[in-house]
Structure formats: structure tokens, C-alpha cells
């Protein structure tokens, strides 16, 4: 059996408290120079794509702007259009919401980015049932939570009909879509793009999210806590592809991870512990716990024990944050961990609430990344640095060469489009 090669992507940090703002090397999350630095580093490391998250409203906590979280975020496609001019190979992925946009408008913007970049555009399809975020829009709060994937699926279907309405030789044809969510007709204004369609990315761990990924996505983001959890998720999503006439290679599974490197294992562990302490100040620890407990905990000592009160589900306490799972169940799990290990509030948040980190020497990290791919727990990874914008530098300098020596990662770009980097088939034109 041939050795499986991994895919790598870079997530731009600077959107929440996981970025270590206190570090002297920390820079702006708004200035173009920061985006350019990370994108150029990712391209130097031969990464598949550069990924931007989306924020449609500043988050609030207890009715006030969440000052520990985010202070602003530019619009993604605008930033990526500028990055297309300073990169040559790197894929450019934007997170854009299907709830508060329209198919014609969004299909046109992504097709334009794909042309500007020579076939490197990607769309991370996300949904929202959040009326708080919707207050920024004309139809805020109109979408029931149960309908969000139905709208997203038809939105994506409609966008693909628009992209396919031009023939490969550049002849525009009228389109008409009649569905439950959208009823539109006309002519699309942008010729078929270099990739045929931009790459579609999706993130979602729920059953309906996995099914949506299997039916429509090219890449799926995942959250793995261990190798075995990754193997279970990988097998489950890949087995769903057959019913849609797809093969396992048609969908790439890429969990998000952070990496902390050191010259020795002990040095790496020490650095990781310090990073986690910086990410989780006493104030951050209390606010994180409040999001799970659903009540004001400002009177509690962050270096003391967890609250001796039962958590409650209060979606109004924190507004604009994506909730992953049952907050009460998560709170109870955290409480059990705290009791078992005798952890304070801050220690519990540090241990249970942080992003998955790979910690060790460059060789140890390369070995662990390779194992995930060879044992089919992932097809690759989205790296989430803790520092803006230089948090990827050490990984590209120290880990990528080791992966290349093992034959686990490319030594050059062999194509010009993001689809070619990911080894994805050309989309079949419909219509």
C-alpha cells in the first residue's frame, strides 16, 4: 500500500482569547500585513489553503461586548481577493453564511475570487439560527434552527446551478431554480471559473452536519480529541459517501489543531503550559464557565473550586457564540473532571476547554501527525496558531521538512488550482 500524504491548511488566528495577545510578537488582526505574513508563510510551507473565519456580529456576554474575545474582523472575501495578488499557489478559503446571504450574490463573489486567483477559491459553508446575529440583517431571526441545513443544502445546490450555467467554452445560458427556499431565474454574470466550481468546505459534528458534508462538501473540518475518536469520525463520514455516488477520496477530513514545539519534550510542555495560562486569564476562566453554567459567577474565585450550584441552559447569557452541544451536559462533565483531579476553576478551563494541542519536539509532532493520516483518523490538518501573525513560522521551518523527508508531505506544488492541491476530481457540470 502506498504511503498516504497529508494535506495542510492554515487558520488565521486573532478572533478570540485563544490568541495570546500579551505576547510581544502579537500584531494586529486587522492590518493587511498580518494576513500577508501568515499567507506567505503557509505558501512557503506548501500548504493547501489559507482559511478565514467569519464574524457577523461582535459577541456579547451579560449584555456587553465580550472584550476578552474579539475586537473586530474584516470581511473575508475582500481580504482573500487582496491576498490573491501576493500569493501564487495557496488556496484561499472564506467562511460565509448561507442564512444571511443570497445564492446569486454569493455565487458571483466566489466565482470572481476564483477567477482573480486562477482557481484557488474555497467556500466554508456555515449556517446560523441565531436571532441575535440576525438583528444586523433585514430578515434577522426568521430561520428556525431545524431549517438551517435545508436552506444551506438548497443554497449550495443553487450556487452550483449558477456556476454551471455557463458552458466550459464560455457561452452563458439562462438559469431557473424553483425550490422551497429560493425561486430565482435569469442569467449569471460570471463565466465558469478555472476550477469549474470553487472548493466547498463544511464543519459540523452533528449527524445532519456529517450527512451534509458527505452529500455536498469537498473538505470537512473536524474536532478530534484523540486518535481513536478521529478514526471513528473518519470511518463514519467516509462510509456515508457511497449513497451519494462518491468515493472516499472525494472528501478530505481535516481536524483543526494547535502545535507547540520545543527542543526537548520538557521544554515543549513548559511552553504549552505557559500558552494555556496566557490564553486563560482569571477573568477569561470565569467568563468561560459562565457560558456553560448559564449564571453570573463573578463572585467566585477563579483559583477556587467550581460552583456548587447546578448549571442551567441560558442562551441569552452569551450572544453570538456558536454553541457546540448541550452546555449543561458539558458543564457536568467539567465538574466531574474537576472533582476527580481536584482542579480549580481556572485549572479546569485550561485542561478541558482548550483546543487540541500537539506538544513536543518537531520530530515527535511530525510522527504524530503522520500517524493520524496513515491510520485513517484524518486526511490532513488545519493548523490554528496561538500567535498573530508569526505563529506558523516554526512549524513551517522545523516540522514541514521532516514530513517531507518521511514522504508524508509534498515537496512542491504540482498543480495550479486548489482542487489539484487536494487531489479532488473536477466537478461534473450539470445542466
NUVO-875029 format. One line per 8 residues: number of its first residue (from 1); their letters; for each residue x, z, y of C-alpha. Coordinates in steps of 0.25 Angstrom, whole numbers, plus 5000, padded with zeros to 4 digits. Example, Ala and Ser with C-alpha at 12.3 -4.5 7.8 and 13.67 -1.06 7.14 Angstrom:
% NUVO-875029
1	AS	5049:5031:4982 | 5055:5029:4996 .
***
This chain:
% NUVO-875029
1	XXXXXXXX	5000:5000:5000 | 5005:4996:5014 | 5008:5007:5024 | 4997:5009:5034 | 5001:5008:5048 | 4995:5017:5059 | 4988:5014:5072 | 4991:5022:5084 .
9	XXXXXXXX	4984:5023:5097 | 4986:5032:5110 | 4975:5040:5117 | 4977:5042:5132 | 4977:5058:5134 | 4973:5065:5147 | 4958:5066:5145 | 4957:5081:5140 .
17	XXXXXXXX	4964:5094:5139 | 4972:5089:5126 | 4981:5082:5136 | 4992:5092:5141 | 4990:5091:5156 | 5000:5102:5158 | 5012:5094:5152 | 5022:5090:5163 .
25	XXXXXXXX	5021:5076:5157 | 5006:5075:5159 | 5001:5064:5168 | 4988:5058:5173 | 4977:5054:5164 | 4972:5044:5175 | 4985:5037:5180 | 4987:5023:5174 .
33	XXXXXXXX	5002:5027:5172 | 4997:5037:5161 | 4989:5027:5154 | 5000:5017:5155 | 5011:5026:5149 | 5003:5030:5137 | 4998:5016:5134 | 5013:5010:5135 .
41	XXXXXXXX	5017:5022:5126 | 5007:5018:5116 | 5011:5003:5116 | 5025:5007:5115 | 5021:5014:5102 | 5014:5002:5097 | 5000:5010:5097 | 4988:5002:5094 .
49	XXXXXXXX	4980:5007:5107 | 4978:5016:5119 | 4965:5024:5119 | 4958:5029:5131 | 4946:5039:5130 | 4934:5039:5140 | 4928:5050:5149 | 4915:5046:5155 .
57	XXXXXXXX	4913:5060:5162 | 4922:5072:5165 | 4919:5083:5155 | 4913:5095:5160 | 4914:5109:5154 | 4904:5120:5158 | 4899:5111:5169 | 4912:5108:5175 .
65	XXXXXXXX	4923:5097:5174 | 4931:5100:5162 | 4944:5102:5169 | 4953:5104:5157 | 4948:5091:5151 | 4949:5078:5159 | 4951:5075:5174 | 4947:5060:5173 .
73	XXXXXXXX	4949:5048:5165 | 4949:5033:5169 | 4940:5022:5163 | 4947:5017:5150 | 4945:5002:5150 | 4951:5002:5165 | 4963:5009:5160 | 4965:5001:5148 .
81	XXXXXXXX	4964:4988:5156 | 4976:4993:5164 | 4984:4996:5152 | 4981:4983:5146 | 4991:4978:5157 | 5002:4987:5153 | 5002:4986:5138 | 5003:4974:5129 .
89	XXXXXXXX	4998:4979:5115 | 4992:4992:5116 | 4977:4993:5113 | 4968:4999:5124 | 4956:5007:5119 | 4946:5013:5129 | 4935:5023:5125 | 4922:5018:5131 .
97	XXXXXXXX	4908:5024:5129 | 4896:5016:5123 | 4886:5025:5129 | 4888:5023:5144 | 4892:5008:5144 | 4886:4995:5140 | 4891:4985:5130 | 4893:4973:5139 .
105	XXXXXXXX	4901:4981:5149 | 4910:4988:5139 | 4912:4975:5131 | 4916:4968:5143 | 4926:4979:5147 | 4933:4980:5133 | 4933:4964:5132 | 4940:4964:5145 .
113	XXXXXXXX	4950:4974:5141 | 4953:4967:5128 | 4956:4954:5136 | 4965:4961:5146 | 4973:4968:5135 | 4974:4956:5126 | 4965:4962:5115 | 4969:4977:5115 .
121	XXXXXXXX	4956:4983:5119 | 4948:4994:5111 | 4935:5002:5114 | 4934:5016:5109 | 4918:5017:5108 | 4912:5030:5111 | 4898:5035:5113 | 4892:5047:5121 .
129	XXXXXXXX	4879:5054:5120 | 4884:5063:5132 | 4874:5064:5143 | 4884:5072:5152 | 4893:5059:5151 | 4881:5050:5153 | 4878:5056:5166 | 4888:5047:5172 .
137	XXXXXXXX	4880:5035:5168 | 4867:5029:5171 | 4861:5032:5157 | 4868:5045:5155 | 4863:5053:5143 | 4854:5042:5138 | 4860:5041:5124 | 4856:5050:5113 .
145	XXXXXXXX	4868:5055:5104 | 4862:5049:5092 | 4862:5035:5098 | 4877:5035:5103 | 4883:5028:5091 | 4871:5018:5090 | 4874:5014:5105 | 4889:5013:5102 .
153	XXXXXXXX	4887:5004:5090 | 4878:4995:5097 | 4887:4995:5110 | 4899:4991:5101 | 4891:4980:5094 | 4886:4975:5107 | 4900:4975:5113 | 4905:4967:5101 .
161	XXXXXXXX	4894:4957:5103 | 4898:4955:5117 | 4913:4953:5113 | 4909:4943:5102 | 4900:4935:5111 | 4912:4926:5116 | 4917:4917:5105 | 4932:4918:5102 .
169	XXXXXXXX	4935:4905:5109 | 4929:4911:5122 | 4915:4906:5122 | 4905:4916:5127 | 4891:4917:5120 | 4879:4925:5125 | 4877:4939:5118 | 4864:4947:5116 .
177	XXXXXXXX	4863:4961:5110 | 4850:4967:5107 | 4850:4981:5102 | 4845:4995:5103 | 4856:4999:5113 | 4859:4986:5120 | 4851:4974:5124 | 4860:4964:5131 .
185	XXXXXXXX	4863:4949:5132 | 4872:4940:5140 | 4886:4935:5139 | 4898:4943:5138 | 4909:4940:5149 | 4922:4942:5142 | 4928:4933:5131 | 4931:4938:5117 .
193	XXXXXXXX	4943:4947:5118 | 4957:4946:5111 | 4953:4956:5100 | 4939:4950:5099 | 4933:4964:5101 | 4941:4976:5107 | 4944:4986:5096 | 4933:4997:5094 .
201	XXXXXXXX	4937:5012:5093 | 4928:5023:5089 | 4929:5038:5088 | 4919:5047:5080 | 4920:5056:5069 | 4905:5057:5066 | 4898:5050:5055 | 4892:5040:5065 .
209	XXXXXXXX	4905:5038:5072 | 4912:5035:5059 | 4901:5025:5056 | 4902:5018:5070 | 4917:5017:5068 | 4916:5011:5054 | 4906:5001:5059 | 4912:4997:5073 .
217	XXXXXXXX	4925:5003:5076 | 4940:4997:5075 | 4946:5011:5077 | 4941:5025:5075 | 4947:5037:5081 | 4946:5050:5072 | 4949:5065:5073 | 4957:5069:5061 .
225	XXXXXXXX	4961:5084:5059 | 4969:5081:5046 | 4974:5070:5037 | 4962:5073:5027 | 4952:5073:5038 | 4957:5059:5042 | 4957:5054:5028 | 4942:5058:5027 .
233	XXXXXXXX	4938:5052:5040 | 4947:5039:5038 | 4940:5037:5024 | 4926:5039:5029 | 4927:5030:5041 | 4934:5019:5033 | 4924:5019:5022 | 4913:5016:5032 .
241	XXXXXXXX	4919:5003:5036 | 4915:4995:5023 | 4900:4995:5027 | 4903:4988:5040 | 4911:4977:5033 | 4924:4983:5038 | 4937:4987:5031 | 4945:5000:5033 .
249	XXXXXXXX	4956:4992:5041 | 4945:4988:5051 | 4944:5003:5057 | 4956:5011:5061 | 4955:5026:5061 | 4964:5033:5071 | 4963:5048:5074 | 4967:5054:5087 .
257	XXXXXXXX	4979:5063:5086 | 4989:5070:5095 | 5004:5071:5091 | 5014:5082:5095 | 5029:5079:5092 | 5041:5087:5091 | 5056:5086:5086 | 5052:5096:5075 .
265	XXXXXXXX	5039:5101:5069 | 5040:5114:5076 | 5042:5108:5090 | 5030:5099:5088 | 5021:5111:5084 | 5026:5119:5096 | 5023:5107:5105 | 5009:5105:5099 .
273	XXXXXXXX	5006:5120:5101 | 5010:5119:5116 | 5002:5106:5118 | 4990:5112:5112 | 4992:5125:5121 | 4992:5116:5133 | 4980:5108:5128 | 4972:5121:5126 .
281	XXXXXXXX	4974:5130:5138 | 4965:5143:5138 | 4955:5136:5147 | 4954:5124:5138 | 4953:5133:5126 | 4941:5140:5131 | 4934:5127:5136 | 4936:5120:5123 .
289	XXXXXXXX	4930:5132:5116 | 4918:5132:5125 | 4915:5117:5121 | 4914:5122:5107 | 4907:5135:5109 | 4897:5130:5120 | 4898:5142:5129 | 4907:5147:5140 .
297	XXXXXXXX	4919:5154:5135 | 4926:5157:5148 | 4926:5172:5146 | 4934:5170:5133 | 4949:5172:5131 | 4956:5159:5126 | 4966:5167:5119 | 4956:5176:5113 .
305	XXXXXXXX	4947:5173:5101 | 4936:5163:5100 | 4922:5166:5105 | 4914:5176:5097 | 4901:5168:5100 | 4894:5156:5093 | 4897:5142:5098 | 4885:5135:5104 .
313	XXXXXXXX	4883:5120:5106 | 4883:5117:5121 | 4885:5103:5124 | 4883:5106:5139 | 4896:5115:5140 | 4906:5103:5139 | 4901:5090:5144 | 4907:5076:5142 .
321	XXXXXXXX	4916:5080:5130 | 4914:5073:5116 | 4910:5084:5106 | 4915:5082:5092 | 4906:5088:5082 | 4898:5101:5082 | 4904:5110:5093 | 4898:5123:5086 .
329	XXXXXXXX	4904:5119:5073 | 4918:5116:5079 | 4917:5130:5086 | 4914:5137:5074 | 4926:5130:5067 | 4935:5134:5078 | 4930:5149:5077 | 4933:5149:5062 .
337	XXXXXXXX	4947:5143:5065 | 4950:5154:5076 | 4945:5165:5067 | 4954:5160:5055 | 4966:5159:5063 | 4964:5170:5074 | 4965:5160:5085 | 4961:5162:5100 .
345	XXXXXXXX	4952:5152:5108 | 4964:5144:5113 | 4971:5144:5099 | 4958:5139:5093 | 4956:5128:5102 | 4971:5124:5101 | 4970:5124:5086 | 4956:5118:5084 .
353	XXXXXXXX	4953:5110:5096 | 4966:5101:5098 | 4968:5086:5094 | 4974:5084:5081 | 4990:5084:5083 | 5001:5079:5074 | 5012:5088:5077 | 5027:5086:5072 .
361	XXXXXXXX	5039:5078:5073 | 5038:5063:5075 | 5041:5061:5060 | 5031:5071:5056 | 5020:5065:5065 | 5023:5051:5060 | 5022:5055:5046 | 5008:5062:5048 .
369	XXXXXXXX	5003:5050:5056 | 5007:5041:5045 | 5001:5050:5034 | 4987:5049:5041 | 4988:5034:5041 | 4993:5032:5027 | 4983:5042:5021 | 4972:5035:5028 .
377	XXXXXXXX	4968:5046:5037 | 4970:5037:5049 | 4974:5023:5053 | 4981:5028:5065 | 4980:5037:5077 | 4976:5039:5091 | 4987:5048:5098 | 4982:5057:5108 .
385	XXXXXXXX	4994:5063:5117 | 4993:5076:5124 | 5000:5071:5136 | 4997:5060:5146 | 5003:5050:5146 | 5016:5053:5138 | 5010:5059:5126 | 5013:5047:5117 .
393	XXXXXXXX	5027:5045:5121 | 5034:5054:5110 | 5024:5048:5099 | 5028:5034:5102 | 5043:5037:5103 | 5044:5046:5091 | 5033:5044:5081 | 5030:5029:5082 .
401	XXXXXXXX	5044:5025:5078 | 5043:5034:5065 | 5029:5028:5062 | 5035:5014:5063 | 5047:5018:5054 | 5037:5022:5043 | 5029:5009:5045 | 5017:5017:5049 .
409	XXXXXXXX	5016:5010:5063 | 5018:4997:5069 | 5032:4993:5075 | 5026:4982:5084 | 5012:4977:5089 | 5009:4964:5081 | 4997:4960:5088 | 4991:4960:5102 .
417	XXXXXXXX	4977:4966:5100 | 4973:4980:5097 | 4966:4974:5085 | 4979:4969:5080 | 4986:4982:5082 | 4975:4989:5074 | 4974:4979:5063 | 4960:4976:5065 .
425	XXXXXXX	4953:4964:5062 | 4947:4954:5073 | 4933:4957:5076 | 4923:4947:5069 | 4916:4940:5081 | 4901:4941:5079 | 4891:4932:5086 .
***
